[in-house]
């Protein structure tokens, strides 16, 4: 089964990440205000975290269907494309800024929670959580343990809450150790996303109005709760908890809406969701390179037109990188069936 609605959500979340990172790089290169990319509030810098919910949902699905060679296939989904992105970043850094990678490159590229590192793609801290999640849940991909996975998720969630309230683990763990990544509050996104997979499986078809109302309610709640939030990573469980539940509810709603809406346009949009991972990896490298050339080589001040020009380069470069990603993914997937 392929959840086309979740593929569309990937596009939505990736578009939000692109929007906000364009603004971040406009600020870095001297345009702090006054463009289309300064309209949406800073609070939505948290949009990378809903990808954890999607991952939680999809991994629960794979475990439930008895996905063979779970860990090797997941690692081969992440690392080959990521390492290609790292190679591109190293080349761009050398050509534009005459900068060679430091000794920490290997530590960063392994995507393990080994503490502060200089991330070559600037965004891959989220992949550290992904890799640890895959390793942690691999035992439940075996037939004997599969049925215990929902119970494990509940126990893990309680451990995360205990770490927060009893042991004061309240920092925003972007650069992690094994201890902090396992008990960071961000894991609630994985946990609630995975649990909602089992919930939607147990609940039969619903009238379209109910999931539509849930989707609208989640959108309104997110906007109201985040509109005036200051810039910065979310740390408080008072934010992480409701927003992770809101994302899980959104997953539930869009999956249930699939029973009612299967328009060819939606299915075509879903196909493009396969490119979200590649765009996520490479967009920051492209944006920084294009803005650097515009400002320091061509002497252009940045404005709306040039920001959209940079987005155009991201669209083309990300698509090419996405084709490489899918080729690598299909190659390894076919060999490990």
N, C-alpha and C positions, 0 to 999 in steps of 0.2 A: 504494500500500500504506500502511496506517495501523498503526503499531505500538502496539496498545492497552496493552501491558504498560509501555511507557515513559510513557504518559499516567498510569498508576497510580503509577509511580515519582515523577512530578511531584507528585502528591497527597501521597505519603509525605514527600518532601523539604520540601514547603511546610508540612506539618503540623509538622515538626521546627523549621523556621524560626519559625513562629508560637509554638510552645511556648517556645522560648528567648528570643524577643523579649518575650513576656509577662513572663518572669522579669526580663529586663533593665529593663523599665519599672516593674515592681514595686520593684526596687532603687532606681531613680531617684526614685520617689514614696514612698519610706520604708518598704518592706517587703522587707528584704534576705534574709530566711530564713523557713522555717516554712510554706510552701504546697506544694501539689502540683507547682507549677512550679519547685521547687527540688530535685526528686528526681534528674533526669537530670544527669550531670556537665557541667561547663563545657566540656569538650573538644568537645562536639557543636555549639559555635558555628561550626564549620567546615562546617555542612551547606549553606551557599549554594554552595560550590564544586562539588558534584556536578551542579548545573545546567549547569556548563560541560561536563561529560562528556556530558550529554544533548544539549546544543547541538552539540558536536562530532559526535556520532553522526547527528543529524538533518541537519546541513548536509552531511555526507558522503553521506547518502542523496539529498538534493536535487541535489547535484552529479552523482551517479551516474546519476540519471534524466533529466538534462538540463533542470533547472528553469529556465524562461525568465525573463528580467528579474530575475536573482538579486538583485543589490544593491538596486535600487529596491524590490522586494517585501520584502526583509528590513528595510530602513530604515523602510518604511511599516508594518511589523509592530511596530516598537519605538516610534517617535517619537510618533505621534498619541495613543496611550493614555498614554504617559509625560507628554506635555505637558498632557493633561487632568488627570492626577494632580498635576502641578506647580501647575496653576491651583487645584485643590481645596486643596492645602497652603497656598498663599498666602492663600486666603480663610479657612481655619481659623486660621492664624497671626494674621490681622488681627482676627477676631471674638473669639478667646479671649485673645490676649496683646497685642493692639493693636500688632502688629509687622508692618511692611512689608518687602518683600524688599530686600536690598541690591544694590549694583551688580554683584555677582558672580553674580546669578541667571542671566543669559544664558550666562555662561561655564559654569555648572554644567549648565544645561539642554541644552547642545549635546552632552553625553555624549562629549566627546573628551578625550584624556589631556593636559590643560593644567595639571596641577599641583593643589595644594590648593585646594579650593572648599568652600563651605557647601552641602551637598546638601539640597535641599528635601524629599525623601522619605526621606532618611537611609539608604537601602538601595541606591541606584542605582550605586554604584561598580562593581558587577558588570556593569552594562550598558556601561560603558566598555570592558571586555574584550570583550563581545559585539560591539560596533560595530567595534572594531579587527579582531577575528577575521573578521567579514563582509568588511571591506574587503580584508584580506590574501588571502583565499581566492577572491575574485571572479574573478580571471583563470582559475581552474580550472573555472569554470562554463561556459566556452566549449568547444565540441566538440573543438577541436584540442589543448587542454591537459588535458582531463578525466582522461585515463589516467595523467597524471603526478602527480595529487594525492596518492596514498599515498607516493610517493617524496618529495614536498615535505614531507609531515608528518614523515617520518623525519629529513630534513635540519633542519627547524625544531626538532625535539626535541633533536637533537645541538647545535644552536646555543644552546638554552636551557641545556643541561647545561654547555656551554663557558662561558657567561656566569656561571653559578653557581660553577664550580670554578676557572676561569682568571681571571675578572675580578671575582670576589667580589661579584656582584650577589645579595645574600642578604636584602635587606630585604623586608618585607611591603608590596608596592606597591599600596596602596589608592588613593592619590592619585598618578597617574602622569604621566610624560612619555612621548612616543612611544618613546623608547629603552627605558625601563624596562618599559612594558607589552608591548612586542614580545618581550622576553627574560625576563620574569618567570617564575618556576617554576610559577605557577598555570596557565600555558598547557599544562602537561603533562596537565591534565584535558581540554582540548579535543583535544589530540593523541591521547591514548589512547582517548578516546571515539570519535573519527573512525576510528582504525585498527581498532577492534573491530567497526565496521560492516562493513568489508571482510572481516574474519576470519569473522564469523558468516555472511556471504554465501557464503563458499567452503566452509564446513563444512555438511554436510547435516543432516537431522533426527537428533536424539540421543534415546536413552531418557531419559525424564523424570527418572530418578534422578540422572543426572550433573549437569544444570544445577541441580537442587534441592540437590545436595551443594555445588556451587560457591556458590550463594546462601547456604546456611547457613554455609559456611566464611567468606565475606566478612563476614557479620553478626557472627560470633564474633570474627574478627580486629579488626573496627572497635571492638567493645565493649572487648575486652581492651587494645588499643593506646591507646584514648582515655579509658578510665575515670578514670584518675588524672592526666590531663593538665591543667595549669593553664589558666585562662582566657586567651585572647588569640589573635590571628591566627596561623595556622601559617606559619612562615618556613623551617624546615629542610627540605631535600630528603629527609632521612631520614623525614620525615612525609609530605610532599607526594607523593613518589614512590610509596611503598606504598599510600597512600590513593587516589591517582588510578588506580593499577592495580586496586585493589579495586573502585572504582566502575565501571571499564570491565568488569571481570569480572562484576559484578552486571548490567550492561546485557546482556552476552552471555547470561547465564543466563536472565534474564526473557524475552528475545526467543526463546530456544530453547524455553522452557516454553509459549510461545504455541501451539506445534504440538500440545500435549496438553490445554490448558485454555482453553476458550472459553465459559465459563458466562455466561449473560445478565447475572448480577449483576456480573461482572468487566467486561463491556462497558459496562454502565451507569456503573460507577465511572470507566472510562476517559473517558467523555464529560465528566465533571466536571474532568478534567485540563486541559481547555481554559481553565479559569478560573484556573489557577495563576499565570499572569503578572500578571493583574489583582490577585489577592490579594497577591502579592509586592510590588507597587508601593504599594498603598494601606494595608496593614495597620498599618505603624508610625505613620502619620498618625492613623488612627482610634484606635489604642491610646493614644497620647499625649494626644489630645483627651479621650477618655473618662476616663482616669485623672486628668487635670487637673481635669475637672469634678467627679469624685467627691471628690477630696482638697481642692481649693481653693474650690470653690463650695458643695458639699454638706457638706463636713467629715467625710466617711466615711473611716475607716481601711480600708486595703485588706486583703483576705483572700481565701480560696479562692472564696467566693460571688461577690464583686465582680470577681475576675479572670475568672471564667467569664461573668459578665454582660458584661464588656468583650469577651470572645471572641464572645459572641452578637451584639454590635453589629458586630464585624468580619465575622462570617458574613453578616449581612444587607447591610451596606455593600459588602463585597467582592463579593457576588453581583451587586448592582446595577451596580457598576463593571465587573464581568466581562461583563455583558450589553452595556454600552457598548463594551467592548473588542472583543467578537466582532462587533458591528455595524460598527465601524470596520474591523476586519480583513477581513470579508467584502466590504465596499464596495470597498476598495482592491484586494483580491485579484481580484475580478471585473473590475475595470477594467484590470488589467495581465496578464491571461491571455495 
